[in-house]
Amino acid sequence: MESNQDTKAVTYEGEGKTPEVSIVIPIYNEEGILSASIADLVAKLSLSNKLSGKTFEIILAENGSVD
């Protein structure tokens, strides 16, 4: 059976370093809201990063969306 699943990792803070925090977000047909949601999450994580010094990554796991 062939899988349509596609996973992408995007590191926003501390690029090149092993992230200390990984956030995995399953997505399916979320094109209309994904940009705003990710931008909001990145803003909050960036503030947290400045306070804690921890690096992070966001992994979007797409599973056969049509958009």
Buried (B, 14 or more C-beta within 10 A) or exposed (E): EEEEEEEEEEBBBBEEEEBBBEEEBEBEEBEEEBEEEBEEBBEEBEEBBEEEEEBBBBBBBBEEEEE
